[in-house]
């Protein structure tokens, strides 16, 4: 078998695995958020569900900033290694969800 074909096949498989993790995260979050009775329950669900969806879950740190409060899965935070998504609640921007990677 041609080496280029093998490399492409491996890359496609890895990409599919990552997409499956992302979809599982979205599905899990939608279920957990629908069942959450308090903001704290919802935030805990987000903090626990986000890191496993990332390529390197053991290094991923999740954080939620909502209505002036900060919730985090770990104490340390690396803003230069983070991504952010706005949280819209009842039509208003209430905060954001972020994920950061700790250095290797």
N, CA, C and O atoms as a MOPAC input file, in Angstrom:
PM7 MOZYME 1SCF
protein

 N      0.84100 1    -1.17000 1     0.00000 1
 C      0.00000 1     0.00000 1     0.00000 1
 C      0.89100 1     1.23900 1     0.00000 1
 O      1.91800 1     1.28000 1     0.67800 1
 N      0.50700 1     2.19200 1    -0.72600 1
 C      1.23500 1     3.44700 1    -0.89900 1
 C      1.25700 1     4.23800 1     0.42500 1
 O      0.22800 1     4.38400 1     1.08500 1
 N      2.43800 1     4.74400 1     0.80100 1
 C      2.63900 1     5.45300 1     2.08000 1
 C      1.73000 1     6.68000 1     2.19900 1
 O      1.18800 1     6.95200 1     3.27100 1
 N      1.56700 1     7.41000 1     1.11300 1
 C      0.72400 1     8.60300 1     1.10600 1
 C     -0.72700 1     8.24200 1     1.41400 1
 O     -1.41300 1     8.96700 1     2.13300 1
 N     -1.18700 1     7.12300 1     0.86900 1
 C     -2.55000 1     6.66300 1     1.12100 1
 C     -2.71700 1     6.31700 1     2.59800 1
 O     -3.73300 1     6.65400 1     3.20500 1
 N     -1.72600 1     5.64900 1     3.17400 1
 C     -1.77300 1     5.28900 1     4.59800 1
 C     -1.81200 1     6.53500 1     5.47400 1
 O     -2.59100 1     6.61100 1     6.42400 1
 N     -0.96200 1     7.51600 1     5.14700 1
 C     -0.93500 1     8.76000 1     5.91800 1
 C     -2.28200 1     9.47100 1     5.85000 1
 O     -2.78400 1     9.95200 1     6.86600 1
 N     -2.87000 1     9.53800 1     4.65600 1
 C     -4.17100 1    10.18700 1     4.49400 1
 C     -5.24800 1     9.44700 1     5.27000 1
 O     -6.12700 1    10.06600 1     5.86900 1
 N     -5.17900 1     8.12900 1     5.25900 1
 C     -6.16000 1     7.31900 1     5.97700 1
 C     -6.05300 1     7.54100 1     7.48300 1
 O     -7.06900 1     7.66400 1     8.16700 1
 N     -4.83900 1     7.59200 1     7.99700 1
 C     -4.61200 1     7.83500 1     9.42300 1
 C     -5.10200 1     9.22900 1     9.80000 1
 O     -5.77000 1     9.39500 1    10.82000 1
 N     -4.77400 1    10.23600 1     8.98200 1
 C     -5.21500 1    11.60400 1     9.26100 1
 C     -6.73500 1    11.70800 1     9.25000 1
 O     -7.31600 1    12.38400 1    10.09900 1
 N     -7.37900 1    11.04800 1     8.30100 1
 C     -8.84200 1    11.07200 1     8.22500 1
 C     -9.44900 1    10.39300 1     9.44600 1
 O    -10.44300 1    10.87300 1     9.99000 1
 N     -8.86700 1     9.29200 1     9.87700 1
 C     -9.36500 1     8.59200 1    11.06700 1
 C     -9.22400 1     9.45900 1    12.31300 1
 O    -10.14000 1     9.52400 1    13.13300 1
 N     -8.08300 1    10.12300 1    12.45700 1
 C     -7.86900 1    10.99700 1    13.61300 1
 C     -8.85100 1    12.16700 1    13.59800 1
 O     -9.38000 1    12.55000 1    14.64100 1
 N     -9.09200 1    12.73000 1    12.42300 1
 C    -10.04200 1    13.83900 1    12.30400 1
 C    -11.44900 1    13.38100 1    12.67700 1
 O    -12.18200 1    14.11000 1    13.34400 1
 N    -11.82500 1    12.18700 1    12.25300 1
 C    -13.14800 1    11.65800 1    12.59500 1
 C    -13.28900 1    11.42200 1    14.09500 1
 O    -14.33900 1    11.69900 1    14.67400 1
 N    -12.24600 1    10.91800 1    14.71400 1
 C    -12.26900 1    10.70000 1    16.16400 1
 C    -12.49100 1    12.02800 1    16.89000 1
 O    -13.27300 1    12.09600 1    17.83800 1
 N    -11.80200 1    13.08000 1    16.44400 1
 C    -11.97400 1    14.39600 1    17.06800 1
 C    -13.39000 1    14.92500 1    16.86000 1
 O    -13.97100 1    15.48800 1    17.78700 1
 N    -13.95800 1    14.75900 1    15.66500 1
 C    -15.34100 1    15.21300 1    15.40000 1
 C    -16.33600 1    14.45700 1    16.27500 1
 O    -17.29600 1    15.04500 1    16.77400 1
 N    -16.11300 1    13.15900 1    16.46100 1
 C    -17.00100 1    12.35700 1    17.30800 1
 C    -16.95000 1    12.87500 1    18.74600 1
 O    -17.98800 1    12.98400 1    19.40000 1
 N    -15.75300 1    13.19400 1    19.24200 1
 C    -15.62600 1    13.73900 1    20.59700 1
 C    -16.37900 1    15.06300 1    20.71800 1
 O    -17.04300 1    15.31300 1    21.72500 1
 N    -16.27700 1    15.91100 1    19.69200 1
 C    -16.97300 1    17.19900 1    19.70800 1
 C    -18.48700 1    17.00300 1    19.72100 1
 O    -19.19600 1    17.66300 1    20.48100 1
 N    -18.97700 1    16.10100 1    18.88500 1
 C    -20.41800 1    15.84300 1    18.83700 1
 C    -20.92400 1    15.24400 1    20.14500 1
 O    -21.99800 1    15.60900 1    20.62300 1
 N    -20.15700 1    14.33300 1    20.72100 1
 C    -20.53200 1    13.76800 1    22.02400 1
 C    -20.61000 1    14.86100 1    23.08800 1
 O    -21.50700 1    14.84700 1    23.93100 1
 N    -19.67900 1    15.80000 1    23.04800 1
 C    -19.67300 1    16.91500 1    23.99100 1
 C    -20.94900 1    17.74300 1    23.83300 1
 O    -21.61900 1    18.05100 1    24.81900 1
 N    -21.28000 1    18.09900 1    22.60200 1
 C    -22.48300 1    18.90200 1    22.36000 1
 C    -23.74100 1    18.17500 1    22.82000 1
 O    -24.61400 1    18.77000 1    23.45200 1
 N    -23.82800 1    16.90400 1    22.50400 1
 C    -24.99600 1    16.11100 1    22.89700 1
 C    -25.09700 1    16.02500 1    24.42300 1
 O    -26.16900 1    16.22700 1    24.99200 1
 N    -23.98000 1    15.72600 1    25.07300 1
 C    -23.96000 1    15.61200 1    26.53000 1
 C    -24.33100 1    16.93800 1    27.18500 1
 O    -25.12600 1    16.97500 1    28.12400 1
 N    -23.74500 1    18.03200 1    26.68000 1
 C    -24.06400 1    19.34200 1    27.24300 1
 C    -25.53500 1    19.68300 1    27.08400 1
 O    -26.15500 1    20.20100 1    28.01200 1
 N    -26.10100 1    19.39900 1    25.92000 1
 C    -27.51400 1    19.72800 1    25.71100 1
 C    -28.39300 1    18.95800 1    26.69100 1
 O    -29.36700 1    19.50400 1    27.21000 1
 N    -28.05700 1    17.69800 1    26.94700 1
 C    -28.82900 1    16.90500 1    27.91300 1
 C    -28.64900 1    17.42500 1    29.34000 1
 O    -29.62600 1    17.61500 1    30.06500 1
 N    -27.39900 1    17.65200 1    29.73600 1
 C    -27.12200 1    18.09700 1    31.10200 1
 C    -27.70200 1    19.48000 1    31.37800 1
 O    -28.25100 1    19.72200 1    32.45300 1
 N    -27.58000 1    20.38400 1    30.41200 1
 C    -28.10000 1    21.73300 1    30.62000 1
 C    -29.62000 1    21.73900 1    30.69200 1
 O    -30.20600 1    22.51800 1    31.44400 1
 N    -30.25600 1    20.87900 1    29.91700 1
 C    -31.72000 1    20.78500 1    29.96100 1
 C    -32.19100 1    20.26000 1    31.31600 1
 O    -33.27000 1    20.62300 1    31.78300 1
 N    -31.38700 1    19.40900 1    31.94400 1
 C    -31.75500 1    18.80900 1    33.23000 1
 C    -31.30000 1    19.62700 1    34.44100 1
 O    -31.72000 1    19.35300 1    35.56500 1
 N    -30.44000 1    20.63400 1    34.21500 1
 C    -29.90000 1    21.42600 1    35.32700 1
 C    -30.99100 1    22.28100 1    35.95700 1
 O    -31.79800 1    22.90200 1    35.26600 1
 N    -30.99400 1    22.29500 1    37.27600 1
 C    -31.99200 1    23.07800 1    38.00200 1
 C    -31.42500 1    24.41500 1    38.50300 1
 O    -32.17700 1    25.34800 1    38.78400 1
 N    -30.10700 1    24.49400 1    38.61000 1
 C    -29.48100 1    25.73100 1    39.08500 1
 C    -28.33700 1    26.11300 1    38.15000 1
 O    -27.87000 1    25.30700 1    37.34600 1
 N    -27.90300 1    27.36300 1    38.27900 1
 C    -26.75400 1    27.82700 1    37.49600 1
 C    -25.52300 1    27.01000 1    37.86900 1
 O    -24.73500 1    26.64700 1    36.99500 1
 N    -25.34800 1    26.72000 1    39.14800 1
 C    -24.18000 1    25.95700 1    39.59800 1
 C    -24.15700 1    24.56000 1    38.98400 1
 O    -23.09500 1    24.08100 1    38.58500 1
 N    -25.30700 1    23.90500 1    38.90300 1
 C    -25.37900 1    22.58500 1    38.25200 1
 C    -24.98300 1    22.69000 1    36.78700 1
 O    -24.22800 1    21.85900 1    36.28100 1
 N    -25.48800 1    23.70300 1    36.11400 1
 C    -25.18200 1    23.88900 1    34.69700 1
 C    -23.69400 1    24.15600 1    34.49600 1
 O    -23.07700 1    23.60400 1    33.58500 1
 N    -23.12400 1    24.99900 1    35.34200 1
 C    -21.70100 1    25.32600 1    35.23100 1
 C    -20.84900 1    24.09100 1    35.49200 1
 O    -19.88900 1    23.83600 1    34.76500 1
 N    -21.18900 1    23.32400 1    36.52200 1
 C    -20.44600 1    22.07900 1    36.80000 1
 C    -20.48400 1    21.15200 1    35.59200 1
 O    -19.47600 1    20.53100 1    35.25500 1
 N    -21.63500 1    21.05400 1    34.94100 1
 C    -21.76900 1    20.19900 1    33.75900 1
 C    -20.83900 1    20.66900 1    32.64800 1
 O    -20.18700 1    19.85700 1    31.99100 1
 N    -20.78000 1    21.97400 1    32.44100 1
 C    -19.90400 1    22.52600 1    31.40200 1
 C    -18.44300 1    22.25800 1    31.74900 1
 O    -17.67400 1    21.82000 1    30.89300 1
 N    -18.05400 1    22.51900 1    32.99700 1
 C    -16.65900 1    22.33000 1    33.41200 1
 C    -16.20000 1    20.88400 1    33.24800 1
 O    -15.04900 1    20.64200 1    32.88500 1
 N    -17.07600 1    19.92900 1    33.50700 1
 C    -16.71400 1    18.51200 1    33.40900 1
 C    -16.75800 1    17.99300 1    31.97600 1
 O    -16.01400 1    17.07700 1    31.62700 1
 N    -17.61600 1    18.56400 1    31.15200 1
 C    -17.85400 1    18.01600 1    29.82100 1
 C    -16.90100 1    18.56100 1    28.76300 1
 O    -16.58800 1    17.85100 1    27.80600 1
 N    -16.43500 1    19.78400 1    28.90400 1
 C    -15.58900 1    20.37500 1    27.86200 1
 C    -14.21500 1    19.71200 1    27.68800 1
 O    -13.87600 1    19.35900 1    26.55900 1
 N    -13.40700 1    19.52200 1    28.73800 1
 C    -12.05400 1    18.99000 1    28.51500 1
 C    -11.97900 1    17.68000 1    27.72100 1
 O    -11.12100 1    17.57400 1    26.84500 1
 N    -12.83100 1    16.67800 1    27.97800 1
 C    -12.72300 1    15.43600 1    27.20400 1
 C    -12.97400 1    15.60300 1    25.70300 1
 O    -12.60700 1    14.73400 1    24.91200 1
 N    -13.59100 1    16.70800 1    25.31200 1
 C    -13.87000 1    16.94200 1    23.89600 1
 C    -12.65200 1    17.46600 1    23.14700 1
 O    -12.66500 1    17.53800 1    21.91800 1
 N    -11.61000 1    17.82800 1    23.86900 1
 C    -10.43200 1    18.40300 1    23.22800 1
 C     -9.39700 1    17.33900 1    22.89000 1
 O     -9.42700 1    16.22500 1    23.41300 1
 N     -8.48000 1    17.71300 1    22.00100 1
 C     -7.49200 1    16.75300 1    21.50400 1
 C     -6.61500 1    16.21400 1    22.63100 1
 O     -6.25000 1    15.03800 1    22.62600 1
 N     -6.27800 1    17.06100 1    23.58800 1
 C     -5.43400 1    16.65100 1    24.71500 1
 C     -6.19700 1    16.90400 1    26.02300 1
 O     -5.91300 1    17.87500 1    26.72400 1
 N     -7.15300 1    16.04400 1    26.35100 1
 C     -8.03300 1    16.30100 1    27.49700 1
 C     -7.31400 1    16.39600 1    28.84400 1
 O     -7.77600 1    17.11200 1    29.73300 1
 N     -6.20900 1    15.69900 1    29.00900 1
 C     -5.49700 1    15.74800 1    30.28800 1
 C     -4.85800 1    17.11300 1    30.54000 1
 O     -4.59700 1    17.48000 1    31.68600 1
 N     -4.60800 1    17.86300 1    29.46200 1
 C     -4.01000 1    19.19300 1    29.58400 1
 C     -5.04100 1    20.30900 1    29.50800 1
 O     -4.70800 1    21.47600 1    29.71600 1
 N     -6.29100 1    19.96200 1    29.21100 1
 C     -7.33400 1    20.97800 1    29.02600 1
 C     -7.90500 1    21.43100 1    30.37100 1
 O     -8.15400 1    20.62400 1    31.26700 1
 N     -8.10000 1    22.72800 1    30.48300 1
 C     -8.67500 1    23.34400 1    31.67400 1
 C     -9.89600 1    24.13000 1    31.21200 1
 O     -9.80000 1    24.93700 1    30.28700 1
 N    -11.02400 1    23.90500 1    31.84000 1
 C    -12.22500 1    24.65000 1    31.45300 1
 C    -12.54700 1    25.70200 1    32.50500 1
 O    -12.26300 1    25.54800 1    33.69300 1
 N    -13.15200 1    26.77800 1    32.01500 1
 C    -13.50200 1    27.88400 1    32.90100 1
 C    -14.78000 1    28.53000 1    32.38100 1
 O    -14.97100 1    28.66300 1    31.17200 1
 N    -15.64900 1    28.92700 1    33.29400 1
 C    -16.88300 1    29.62000 1    32.93700 1
 C    -16.93000 1    30.92100 1    33.72500 1
 O    -16.76900 1    30.92700 1    34.94500 1
 N    -17.15100 1    32.01300 1    33.02000 1
 C    -17.35600 1    33.31300 1    33.64400 1
 C    -18.81100 1    33.66300 1    33.39300 1
 O    -19.23500 1    33.78200 1    32.24300 1
 N    -19.57400 1    33.82800 1    34.45600 1
 C    -20.99800 1    34.09700 1    34.29700 1
 C    -21.46900 1    35.07000 1    35.37700 1
 O    -21.25900 1    34.85400 1    36.57000 1
 N    -22.09700 1    36.12400 1    34.93300 1
 C    -22.62100 1    37.15000 1    35.83800 1
 C    -21.59300 1    37.58800 1    36.87600 1
 O    -21.91200 1    37.73100 1    38.05700 1
 N    -20.35300 1    37.80000 1    36.42500 1
 C    -19.30100 1    38.30200 1    37.29900 1
 C    -18.60400 1    37.26500 1    38.16400 1
 O    -17.67900 1    37.60400 1    38.90100 1
 N    -19.02700 1    36.01300 1    38.09000 1
 C    -18.38900 1    34.94600 1    38.87800 1
 C    -17.53500 1    34.07600 1    37.96400 1
 O    -17.84900 1    33.90100 1    36.78700 1
 N    -16.45400 1    33.53500 1    38.51500 1
 C    -15.55000 1    32.67200 1    37.75800 1
 C    -15.58000 1    31.27600 1    38.36900 1
 O    -15.39100 1    31.10500 1    39.57300 1
 N    -15.82100 1    30.28200 1    37.51700 1
 C    -15.79900 1    28.87000 1    37.91500 1
 C    -14.73100 1    28.20500 1    37.05200 1
 O    -14.65200 1    28.47500 1    35.85300 1
 N    -13.91900 1    27.34900 1    37.63900 1
 C    -12.83900 1    26.73000 1    36.87400 1
 C    -12.64300 1    25.27700 1    37.29200 1
 O    -12.88100 1    24.90300 1    38.44000 1
 N    -12.20400 1    24.47000 1    36.33500 1
 C    -11.94200 1    23.06200 1    36.63100 1
 C    -10.61100 1    22.88200 1    37.36000 1
 O    -10.38900 1    21.86100 1    38.01000 1
 N     -9.72100 1    23.88200 1    37.24900 1
 C     -8.43100 1    23.86200 1    37.95000 1
 C     -8.06000 1    25.28100 1    38.35100 1
 O     -8.63900 1    26.24700 1    37.85400 1
 N     -7.09900 1    25.40100 1    39.24500 1
 C     -6.67000 1    26.72200 1    39.71900 1
 C     -5.89700 1    27.49700 1    38.65600 1
 O     -6.12100 1    28.69400 1    38.47700 1
 N     -4.98500 1    26.81900 1    37.94500 1
 C     -4.13800 1    27.53600 1    36.99600 1
 C     -4.92500 1    27.89200 1    35.73100 1
 O     -5.91400 1    27.24300 1    35.39000 1
 N     -4.45600 1    28.94200 1    35.04500 1
 C     -5.09100 1    29.37700 1    33.80200 1
 C     -4.02200 1    29.96100 1    32.89300 1
 O     -3.12300 1    30.66100 1    33.35700 1
 N     -4.11700 1    29.67500 1    31.59700 1
 C     -3.12200 1    30.11500 1    30.63000 1
 C     -3.82600 1    30.86700 1    29.50100 1
 O     -4.19200 1    30.26200 1    28.49300 1
 N     -4.01900 1    32.18300 1    29.65900 1
 C     -4.80300 1    32.94300 1    28.68400 1
 C     -4.21900 1    32.93400 1    27.27500 1
 O     -4.95900 1    33.05100 1    26.29800 1
 N     -2.90400 1    32.79700 1    27.16300 1
 C     -2.29200 1    32.77800 1    25.83100 1
 C     -2.52600 1    31.44600 1    25.11200 1
 O     -2.17800 1    31.31500 1    23.93800 1
 N     -3.10300 1    30.46900 1    25.79200 1
 C     -3.38200 1    29.14600 1    25.21400 1
 C     -4.86900 1    28.82300 1    25.31800 1
 O     -5.23500 1    27.66500 1    25.52100 1
 N     -5.72700 1    29.82900 1    25.18300 1
 C     -7.14800 1    29.58500 1    25.42900 1
 C     -8.03500 1    29.98200 1    24.25200 1
 O     -7.65800 1    30.78200 1    23.39600 1
 N     -9.22100 1    29.39200 1    24.24400 1
 C    -10.26900 1    29.78900 1    23.31000 1
 C    -11.50200 1    30.13000 1    24.13200 1
 O    -11.64600 1    29.67900 1    25.26800 1
 N    -12.38900 1    30.92900 1    23.55000 1
 C    -13.52800 1    31.45900 1    24.30500 1
 C    -14.78000 1    31.45200 1    23.44500 1
 O    -14.72700 1    31.63900 1    22.23000 1
 N    -15.90500 1    31.23100 1    24.10600 1
 C    -17.21300 1    31.25300 1    23.45800 1
 C    -18.17800 1    32.02500 1    24.36000 1
 O    -18.23800 1    31.77900 1    25.56400 1
 N    -18.92900 1    32.95500 1    23.77400 1
 C    -19.91100 1    33.72000 1    24.55200 1
 C    -21.02700 1    32.80600 1    25.04100 1
 O    -21.40200 1    31.84700 1    24.36600 1
 N    -21.55000 1    33.11500 1    26.21800 1
 C    -22.72400 1    32.42300 1    26.75000 1
 C    -23.90600 1    33.38100 1    26.68200 1
 O    -23.90700 1    34.43300 1    27.32200 1
 N    -24.90100 1    33.00600 1    25.90600 1
 C    -26.11000 1    33.80700 1    25.76400 1
 C    -27.21300 1    33.12300 1    26.56500 1
 O    -27.55900 1    31.97200 1    26.29800 1
 N    -27.75900 1    33.83000 1    27.53900 1
 C    -28.81800 1    33.28500 1    28.38300 1
 C    -30.01600 1    34.22000 1    28.30000 1
 O    -29.91800 1    35.40900 1    28.60500 1
 N    -31.13800 1    33.66700 1    27.88600 1
 C    -32.37000 1    34.42900 1    27.71900 1
 C    -32.13800 1    35.69700 1    26.90900 1
 O    -32.61800 1    36.77400 1    27.26100 1
 N    -31.39100 1    35.54800 1    25.81400 1
 C    -31.18300 1    36.64200 1    24.87700 1
 C    -30.12700 1    37.66300 1    25.25300 1
 O    -29.93100 1    38.63400 1    24.52300 1
 N    -29.44500 1    37.47400 1    26.36600 1
 C    -28.39500 1    38.42700 1    26.73800 1
 C    -27.07400 1    37.70100 1    26.96600 1
 O    -27.04300 1    36.53800 1    27.36900 1
 N    -25.99000 1    38.41400 1    26.69800 1
 C    -24.66800 1    37.84400 1    26.94400 1
 C    -24.41500 1    37.86500 1    28.44800 1
 O    -24.30900 1    38.92800 1    29.06100 1
 N    -24.32100 1    36.67000 1    29.03000 1
 C    -24.17200 1    36.54900 1    30.48000 1
 C    -22.74600 1    36.22200 1    30.89300 1
 O    -22.41500 1    36.28400 1    32.07700 1
 N    -21.89800 1    35.87300 1    29.93100 1
 C    -20.53300 1    35.50400 1    30.25600 1
 C    -19.90000 1    34.74100 1    29.11900 1
 O    -20.22600 1    34.95600 1    27.95200 1
 N    -18.98000 1    33.83800 1    29.47100 1
 C    -18.31100 1    33.04600 1    28.44100 1
 C    -17.82900 1    31.71700 1    29.02400 1
 O    -17.66900 1    31.55700 1    30.23400 1
 N    -17.60900 1    30.78400 1    28.11900 1
 C    -16.97200 1    29.50800 1    28.45500 1
 C    -15.62000 1    29.51800 1    27.76400 1
 O    -15.51000 1    29.93800 1    26.61200 1
 N    -14.59800 1    29.05800 1    28.45900 1
 C    -13.24700 1    29.05500 1    27.91300 1
 C    -12.57800 1    27.71100 1    28.18300 1
 O    -12.89700 1    27.01400 1    29.14600 1
 N    -11.64900 1    27.37600 1    27.30600 1
 C    -10.80100 1    26.20900 1    27.53200 1
 C     -9.37000 1    26.63400 1    27.24100 1
 O     -9.09500 1    27.30300 1    26.24500 1
 N     -8.46700 1    26.23500 1    28.12600 1
 C     -7.05100 1    26.54300 1    28.00200 1
 C     -6.26600 1    25.24100 1    28.12500 1
 O     -6.72000 1    24.28800 1    28.75800 1
 N     -5.09000 1    25.21200 1    27.51700 1
 C     -4.18900 1    24.07400 1    27.67900 1
 C     -3.06700 1    24.45800 1    28.62600 1
 O     -2.49200 1    25.54100 1    28.51300 1
 N     -2.75800 1    23.57200 1    29.55700 1
 C     -1.59100 1    23.79400 1    30.40200 1
 C     -0.34800 1    23.44800 1    29.58600 1
 O     -0.40800 1    22.59100 1    28.70500 1
 N      0.77800 1    24.10600 1    29.87100 1
 C      2.00300 1    23.80600 1    29.12300 1
 C      2.44300 1    22.36300 1    29.35200 1
 O      2.19000 1    21.77800 1    30.40600 1
 N      3.09500 1    21.81300 1    28.36200 1
 C      3.57300 1    20.42300 1    28.45300 1
 C      4.65700 1    20.28800 1    29.48300 1
 O      5.17500 1    19.19100 1    29.69400 1

